[in-house]
């Protein structure tokens, strides 16, 4: 059977049918590079690749960069033997690994649903783990100097990270579930500690849910930018003066004390403030799409907030200072019509 005949056979199969090849190499084509060396590429159209049983097919010297193995049957891969050890952009759901990941490329690689992945970040090419999804991965080494922005650690094990030792201290877009943060001098301490400081770190849309040991002084974060972050499990140690906190979720955090007058642009829009204590006025503050449930000390004059805008707010646990004027509050999101739209006033406190 040649390649053309194989494609015809595969096209004739139903989606839930597959075949085992007697000549596994038929699915590959050889590519010669400038130095005379040869590597292999898959020659079968992508739409047909799930109709093959790969249990007797070797991926040695095969270029697999960017390949999504989801739904493939019987795939086993030695990372050391694929072409250029290049795993970038791959999705390895269902793949069983047999071999080390030393010196492999794995930028934007998704390991969710795979088996046998044990990674020493120190031995990955350029320590570059950016954009990877590490569900099911076991880490067996430190992260000193590693690049981890956009990485998702949910479902992984063994990630002990000192924030001060991460490349550029860049945690932007990370999902840090399962990570344990440790001090910079963790190995030299006689007493066990799981407190990691984020001084000089980049944070943006960083999700700390499920992590342990994160302690943050907002004044020491780069540009004081905390916007879009989810701070569950985080301990705050410092003021929020000049900080960007728009669209930030404080649920499950500790120690957040905020003066609305001193955050950047008085912008509290889109925030969830459970666990936060307020110590200042809300005059001129932007509180649209903000949820105050579980907060303390929020005393708001409805006529002095930014544009009188309470649109889509949840005002549970807020003390409204002028409830007699509630009918005149306007929303810039409802064409300035009189009244409140999508505002939840449950358990709102009236000034005595």
Phi, psi and omega in degrees: 000130176263180185298318182297319179295321179298317179298320178297318179296314181297322178297332182279347182280151172288165183298332182263011178254153179210166180231156173256130186269135175280335177238085186302328184291352182295338183276355183251154169237147181267138179241124179266132179259177190300326183276009178089353179283161183233139170229172185245147172234153177287130184259355181275139175303143185303327184296343185254355189292336180280358181261015182241139171272117186265009186298338178246020182249127179267139176258018176299131178063020177262136175281113182245007184306129177081003184277137177258112184271004182303125179089356177281145183258130169075023183281127173233134186225134168261110183304334181287342188250352175287161185301124180057016181052038188259110181250010186298135175076004182278152169243118192253026178303126179088355183274140173254125182262142178221090183148169183274163179255017180299131174065018176276155170270129180216035176294131178060036181261138182247114182261002183301129178088001178266174180228149172082021183267115175233119189237129169259107183305333181290341186249004173282147183304122182055018180053035188262104180246016186298137174074005182278152172249118192253024179302126180086359183274142173253121178269137186234019179202171181285168182253017182303122178078004183283147174264119186229010180302141181071004180283147178243114184264005182304129178082003177269171179225148171085010181276099174256115189235127168267113183305328182289344183256359176286144181306121182056012182051042188262108180246017183297134178066012179284148167247114196253018178303130180092349180279139172250122181269137186231160179292162179298326181258032185308315184290343183259358182273142176274339179254131181296133179218139177237043176254121177244125181272145182250028177301130178075015182268152171267124176232128173200121184052039179269132183249113182266001183304127178087359176268172179225142168090008181279125175234128189231128168259108184306332180290340185254000174282145181305126180059012183052034185265109178245011189297139175075003183278157172243116192254026177303127180089355183272142173255126179264141181219085182145168183276165179256017179301125179076007182275147173267111184239014182299140177061029182259142181248117183261003182304128178086001178269172180226144170084011180277112177241119192234131170259111183303336181286342187248355173286159186299128179058016183052035188264107177248013187296140175074007183275155169243117193253021177304127180091353182272143173251129179259142184231014181215178180281165180251014181302124179077004182280143175270111183240019179297142179059031183254141181245116183262003183304127178086003178269172179227145170081010180279108178244112191238129170267113188298339183272354184243358174287164185305118178056023183050036191262109175248019186300133179053027175280152166246110190259020174305132179076011175268143171260108181273126191278343185222056186299340178293342179260015188301331183286349182257000178294136181246161177233125178291348179269002180230039176058032177059026175290147180294138176112178182252135176239130177058033175254132182256114184256019182302130179062021175291137182264134175267142178296135180284000000 
